[in-house]
Amino acid sequence: MMRVLGLDIGGTKCAALLADCGEQMSIVEKLRFETRTDLGFEYIKKKLLEAAGALICRSRTPVRAIGVSCGGPLNSRTGVVQSPPNLPGWDGVPIVSILQEAFGIPAFLQNDANACALVEWKYGAGRGAEDMVFLTMGTGMGAGVIAGGRLLRGARDMAGEVGHLRLEPDGPVGYGKAGSFEGFASGGGIARLAAQLRRDWTRAGERVNWAEADEELTTRTLADYARQGDAHALRLFEAAGEYLGQGIAILADVLNPERVIIGGVYMRCEELLKPSMWRAIRREALPHCWQELQVLPAGTGEQIGDFAAAMVAVYGLESAGERGDVQQTSAG
């Protein structure tokens, strides 16, 4: 059993947690606080160091390493955060060096999609796979790729930016591109697709029950309509599943994974998305690439976010150990 510290840095909230990692992972203690990007980098840095220091001091077991999960762009090799859009002011921040100098233990950095992929590979639905893809399918659509038993990072840590793939010449905007995978099949994308389809159906003279609904059109409220049998909501999820399947078919042909693991919306709405998703996969992908492919919801469920940063520390130590250098400042 290994005790590590994880730091999950998000645009809205941050978390610091102690975790024990072995055959299973368990969270020992967790502290959360609002990111408050309006107060600048130095404020967030101070809060992170305070939370990390408090947990390390309270831990009765030595903390072996620190893992940081953060939105990109970033450089996992040098441990530098490079101006993520949700963290204004984080321009070239050497977060790994800052943590190592403050606490004297190894620290490692990965983007959040890669961190979640590592969790599912080690503890979730990807356990035992040599080749797998994890899709976030949250507000956006990102991916972490395990290829040949190793995390695929790419030359500039941009491997897995699948949300930018264009599936149609036009459509809902996601990842700054109309008609993108993220635009059609992320949580935010499904809500935007719903607004687009609602306009089309209303203009065609169809009465859409949620056309003038008081509540905000979110994937959760739309899924509630679908589960109540609303025909338009069911058609919406059928369309979203179709686009999800188209994106997975591309990944199946390019990467030939054993499994595609999906978090977020798919984890909560599998029954609404799965039939049309598989129709698209079978139609679009090569038979040898889909016939033994498994598409599964994240096995670690809602805990995946808590586990992700801790897993970065574990993977970083394992990778550095393989190189014979546990003082390395990046994960793998």
C-alpha positions in Angstrom: 0.0 0.0 0.0 1.3 3.4 -1.0 0.1 6.8 0.4 0.1 9.7 -2.1 -1.3 13.2 -2.2 -3.4 14.3 -5.2 -4.2 17.9 -6.3 -7.1 18.3 -8.7 -7.0 21.8 -10.1 -10.2 22.9 -11.9 -11.5 26.2 -13.1 -14.3 26.2 -10.5 -13.1 24.1 -7.6 -9.8 22.5 -6.5 -9.3 19.5 -4.3 -6.4 18.2 -2.2 -6.6 14.6 -1.0 -4.7 11.8 0.6 -5.1 8.4 -0.9 -3.9 4.9 -0.1 -3.1 3.0 -3.3 -2.5 -0.7 -3.8 -4.8 -3.3 -5.3 -7.6 -0.8 -4.5 -7.6 2.9 -3.9 -9.2 4.6 -1.0 -9.5 8.3 -0.1 -8.2 9.0 3.4 -9.0 12.7 3.6 -10.1 15.4 1.2 -10.1 19.2 1.3 -12.0 21.3 -1.3 -12.0 25.0 -2.0 -13.3 27.3 -4.7 -10.6 28.2 -7.3 -11.5 31.9 -7.4 -9.6 32.6 -10.7 -10.6 36.3 -10.2 -8.1 36.5 -7.4 -5.2 35.3 -9.6 -2.6 32.6 -9.6 -0.8 33.6 -6.4 -4.1 33.1 -4.4 -4.7 29.7 -5.8 -1.0 28.7 -5.3 -1.3 29.8 -1.6 -4.5 27.8 -1.1 -3.0 24.7 -2.8 0.2 24.8 -0.7 -1.8 25.3 2.5 -4.1 22.4 1.8 -1.3 20.1 0.7 0.8 21.0 3.7 -2.1 20.4 6.1 -2.8 16.9 4.7 0.9 15.9 4.7 1.3 17.1 8.3 -1.8 15.2 9.4 -0.8 12.0 7.6 0.5 9.3 10.0 1.9 7.5 7.0 4.7 9.0 4.9 3.5 10.5 1.6 5.5 9.1 -1.2 4.6 11.5 -4.0 2.2 14.3 -5.2 0.1 14.0 -8.4 -1.5 16.9 -10.1 -4.4 16.6 -12.5 -5.2 19.8 -14.4 -6.8 20.9 -17.7 -4.3 21.4 -20.6 -2.4 22.6 -22.3 0.5 21.5 -20.2 3.9 19.8 -20.4 3.9 16.7 -18.3 7.6 16.1 -19.0 8.7 19.4 -17.5 5.8 19.7 -15.1 4.6 23.1 -16.4 1.0 24.3 -16.8 0.7 26.3 -20.0 -2.2 28.7 -20.0 -5.4 26.5 -19.7 -8.5 28.5 -20.8 -10.2 27.7 -17.4 -7.2 29.0 -15.4 -6.4 32.6 -16.5 -3.0 33.7 -15.3 -1.5 30.2 -15.2 1.0 31.1 -17.9 4.0 28.8 -17.8 3.5 27.8 -14.2 6.2 25.2 -13.0 3.7 23.5 -10.7 5.9 20.4 -10.2 9.0 22.4 -9.2 6.9 24.5 -6.8 5.5 21.4 -5.1 8.9 19.6 -4.9 10.6 22.6 -3.5 7.8 23.1 -0.9 7.6 19.5 0.3 10.7 17.7 -0.8 9.0 14.7 -2.4 8.5 13.8 -6.1 5.6 15.4 -7.9 4.1 14.6 -11.3 1.6 16.3 -13.7 -0.9 15.1 -16.2 -3.9 16.5 -17.9 -7.2 15.5 -16.4 -8.3 13.2 -19.3 -5.1 11.2 -19.1 -5.4 11.1 -15.3 -8.9 9.6 -15.6 -7.7 7.1 -18.2 -5.0 5.9 -15.8 -7.6 5.4 -13.1 -9.8 3.3 -15.3 -6.9 1.3 -16.6 -5.6 0.6 -13.1 -8.8 0.3 -11.0 -11.8 0.5 -13.3 -13.3 -1.0 -16.5 -10.0 -0.9 -18.3 -8.2 -3.1 -15.9 -6.2 -5.8 -17.7 -6.3 -4.1 -21.1 -3.2 -3.3 -23.1 -5.0 -0.9 -25.4 -7.9 1.3 -24.3 -9.3 4.7 -24.8 -11.0 6.7 -22.0 -13.5 9.4 -23.2 -14.5 12.1 -20.6 -17.9 13.0 -22.2 -18.4 15.7 -19.6 -18.9 19.4 -20.3 -16.4 18.7 -23.1 -15.0 15.7 -24.9 -11.4 14.7 -24.2 -9.6 11.4 -24.2 -6.8 9.5 -22.6 -5.2 6.7 -24.6 -3.4 3.6 -23.3 -1.4 2.0 -26.2 0.6 -1.1 -25.6 0.3 -0.8 -21.9 1.6 2.8 -21.8 0.0 6.2 -21.6 0.1 7.9 -25.0 1.0 11.6 -24.6 2.2 12.8 -27.9 5.1 15.1 -28.8 3.4 18.1 -27.0 1.0 16.4 -24.6 -1.8 16.8 -27.1 -2.6 13.1 -27.8 -6.3 12.5 -27.1 -7.7 15.8 -28.1 -10.5 14.0 -29.9 -13.2 16.6 -29.2 -11.7 18.7 -32.0 -12.5 16.0 -34.7 -15.0 17.3 -37.2 -17.9 14.9 -37.8 -20.0 17.2 -39.9 -19.4 20.3 -42.0 -21.6 22.2 -39.7 -23.4 21.7 -36.4 -23.2 22.6 -32.7 -19.9 24.3 -31.7 -17.6 22.4 -29.4 -13.8 22.9 -28.9 -14.1 26.0 -31.0 -15.3 24.1 -34.1 -18.8 23.7 -35.5 -19.8 20.1 -36.2 -17.1 18.7 -33.9 -17.2 15.5 -31.9 -17.4 17.6 -28.7 -20.1 19.7 -30.3 -22.4 16.7 -30.9 -21.5 14.3 -28.2 -20.3 16.0 -25.0 -22.6 17.0 -22.2 -22.5 20.7 -23.3 -22.8 19.6 -26.9 -26.0 17.5 -26.3 -27.6 20.6 -24.8 -26.6 22.7 -27.8 -27.8 19.9 -30.2 -31.1 20.0 -28.3 -31.5 23.7 -28.9 -30.7 23.3 -32.6 -33.1 20.3 -33.0 -35.8 22.1 -31.0 -35.7 25.0 -33.5 -35.8 22.7 -36.5 -38.8 20.7 -35.1 -40.7 23.8 -34.0 -40.3 25.4 -37.5 -41.5 22.1 -39.0 -44.7 22.5 -36.9 -44.0 19.9 -34.3 -44.9 20.6 -30.7 -41.8 20.0 -28.5 -42.8 19.5 -24.9 -39.6 21.1 -23.6 -39.6 24.0 -26.1 -40.7 26.5 -23.5 -39.7 24.6 -20.4 -38.7 26.9 -17.5 -35.7 24.8 -16.5 -32.4 25.2 -18.3 -31.8 22.7 -21.1 -29.2 20.4 -19.5 -28.3 16.9 -20.4 -29.8 15.8 -17.1 -33.2 17.4 -17.6 -33.3 16.2 -21.2 -32.5 12.6 -20.0 -35.4 12.9 -17.5 -37.7 13.8 -20.4 -36.4 10.8 -22.4 -36.9 8.4 -19.6 -40.5 9.6 -19.2 -41.0 8.6 -22.9 -40.9 12.0 -24.5 -40.5 11.3 -28.2 -38.4 14.3 -29.1 -36.0 13.8 -26.2 -35.6 10.1 -27.3 -34.8 11.3 -30.8 -32.2 13.7 -29.4 -30.4 11.0 -27.5 -30.6 8.7 -30.6 -28.9 11.5 -32.6 -26.3 12.1 -29.9 -25.6 8.3 -29.7 -25.2 8.2 -33.5 -22.5 10.9 -33.3 -20.8 9.3 -30.3 -20.6 6.1 -32.4 -19.2 7.9 -35.3 -16.4 9.3 -33.2 -15.7 6.0 -31.6 -15.5 4.3 -35.0 -12.7 6.7 -36.0 -10.8 5.9 -32.8 -11.5 2.1 -33.4 -10.0 2.3 -36.9 -7.0 4.4 -35.9 -6.1 2.9 -32.5 -7.8 -0.5 -32.5 -8.4 -0.6 -28.7 -9.7 -3.5 -26.8 -12.0 -1.2 -24.8 -13.4 2.3 -25.0 -14.4 3.5 -21.5 -16.7 6.5 -21.2 -17.3 8.7 -18.2 -19.7 11.6 -17.6 -22.9 11.5 -19.7 -22.5 7.9 -21.0 -22.0 6.7 -17.5 -25.3 8.2 -16.5 -27.3 7.7 -19.7 -25.9 4.5 -21.2 -29.4 3.0 -22.0 -30.4 6.1 -24.0 -27.2 6.3 -26.1 -26.0 2.7 -26.6 -28.4 1.4 -29.3 -27.7 4.2 -31.9 -24.0 4.3 -30.8 -23.5 0.7 -31.7 -25.4 1.1 -35.0 -22.9 3.8 -36.0 -19.9 1.9 -34.9 -20.9 -1.2 -36.9 -21.6 0.9 -39.9 -18.5 3.1 -39.9 -15.7 1.0 -38.4 -13.8 -1.9 -39.9 -15.2 -5.2 -38.8 -11.9 -6.4 -37.4 -11.8 -3.2 -35.3 -15.3 -3.4 -33.8 -16.1 -7.1 -33.5 -14.2 -7.6 -30.3 -14.4 -4.0 -29.1 -16.1 -3.4 -25.7 -17.6 0.0 -25.0 -18.2 0.4 -21.2 -19.2 3.0 -18.7 -16.4 4.1 -16.3 -16.0 1.4 -13.6 -14.9 3.8 -10.9 -18.1 5.8 -11.3 -18.4 9.2 -9.7 -15.2 8.6 -7.7 -13.1 8.9 -10.9 -12.4 12.6 -10.4 -11.2 12.1 -6.8 -9.0 9.2 -7.8 -7.4 10.8 -10.9 -4.9 13.2 -9.2 -3.7 10.4 -6.8 -3.3 8.1 -9.8 -0.9 10.6 -11.4 1.4 10.2 -8.4 1.2 6.4 -8.6 1.9 6.3 -12.3 4.6 8.8 -12.0 6.5 6.8 -9.4 6.0 3.6 -11.4 7.3 5.2 -14.5 10.2 6.9 -12.8 11.1 3.6 -11.1 11.3 1.9 -14.4 13.8 4.5 -15.5 15.6 4.2 -12.2 15.0 7.9 -11.4 12.3 8.6 -8.8 13.2 12.2 -8.7 11.9 12.7 -12.3 9.6 15.7 -12.4 7.0 14.4 -14.9 4.8 11.4 -15.2 6.2 8.9 -17.6 
